[in-house]
Amino acid sequence: MRLGISLQPVVPDDALRVARESERLGFDAVYMSGHVLGEPDAAVLDPLAALAAVAGATETIGIATSVLLLPHYNPVLLANEAASLDVISNGRFTLAIGVGWNQAEFDALGIPFGERGARADDHLEALRALWTDRPASYSGRFTSFEDALLGTAPRTPGGPPIWVGGHSDAALRRALRFAQAWHCTSLTPAEVAEAKERLARIGEEVGRDPSTLELTSIHLLVPPGAGHNGFTLGHMLGGAQPTAESVVQHIGELAEQGISRINLLLPITPDTLLDGIAWVAEEVMPQVAAAR
């Protein structure tokens, strides 16, 4: 089990400091989600720009989107941006994608909300072609190019790893078709087990053994003594009032279902964030390591 830290809800001025501290404390990766619209009093950093800065400020920690909303992007432009980040980070970058849920963002971008799934599939095929072939050709419903030589070849053969988020059958099928990992959000161990049954069924349909798909997750955690900022999303890791023991037990139960990485999103006030990260590193990570 590898644990990472989300760079949200980190305020922009603290993003690099949190990333460097997460690296020092031994976390596996730092994550950044992507939205183009936000709240009046909250900054929403572009994930690729923010992670490029993180890549320059760190040396070993992984960097990942969690998640980038793929239908928002031109896939040719994104292929070059992601390949550039793969090069800049020396192969530390992972592209975790989702299809999005906020219709207002699609309306503002002029992208039909009902096409988001089809566009994601189209864009994933285009990305794979551009990262694999030089030059590349592809003809799809939304994207076409012929003999296109991507501006930057990725450092990682075949391009950076792709994780696919979402809980629907369509998302699971997308993960099996295109991704190295399925990236779920705040599921209980029982819900992960149910999703694995669906992955097995869909895997037979698409011709892929689901055991070759890594299982990763996002989980919220409010460390003891930290101030909860009010944000909730599904089930809290370790329960509503977690202890080190309850968090470790919960992680163990998720590991038994095959989850191998957890992105910890700490919905706590900025003044308690570094203490919260330190609590995870000091109280939880040693017990998780000992249980391997």
C-alpha positions, 0 to 999 in steps of 0.5 A: 500500500502506497499513500499519497497526499492531495494538494487540495484544498491547499492554498496556492502559496502553500502548494510547493511547501506541502509537496516538498514536505510530503516528499521529505516524509516519505509519501508516494505521490502528490495529486492535483485535481482539475476544474476550470470553474470554482467557488468565489473564495477558493482558488483552483489551480490548473493541474498541469501548470501546478504539477510542473512547478511541483516537479521542479521543486521536488526530486523523487515524489510521484506527481499525478492528476486526480483527476483531470477532466479529459473531455475539457481538453484538446487531445493533441495539445494535452498529449504534448503537455503530458509528455512534456511533464513526463520529461520534466519530472523524469518519468514521475507523472501519472495522468489520472482522468475522469469525464466530469460531472459539472455541466456548468463547466462544459457549458462555459467551454462550449462542449456538449455535456452528453458527449463527455464519455464518448469524447473521453474514449476518443481522446484516450485513443488519440493520446495512445497513438501520439505517445506510441507512434512517431509520426501518428495517425488517428481518425475518430469521432472528435479527433483526426490527424495524419502523420502528426509528429508530437512536439515532445516525445514522452520519456516513459515508453508509450507515455505516462501511466493512465488511471481512469476514475469513475464508478459506472460500468462505462468508467470500468470499461474505459479503465480496462480498455485504456488504463494501467489503473482504475481510480475510485473515490471513497468506496468502502471495502464492500463497494470495492469488492462489488466493483471488482465483480463488475470488472470481472464481467466487463473484462470478459467482454473487452478481452482483458484480465482485470487482475492486470488493472491496478486498483487505486483510490481517493479517500478523505481523512481528518486527522485527530485535532485538525479542523474540518473545513466542512468538505465531505465526499463519501466515506471517511477513512478511519471513520468520522473520528479516526484514530491511527488504529482505525485508519490502519485497519481501514487501509488494511481492509482496502488492501485486502480488496486489492487497493494498492495506492490511496490518495489522501485528501485532507479536508482540513483548515490550512493552519492544521494541514502540515500537522495533519500530514505529519500525523499520517507520516508518524502514526499511520505509515509505520504501521502500514509498512509493518503490516506488509 
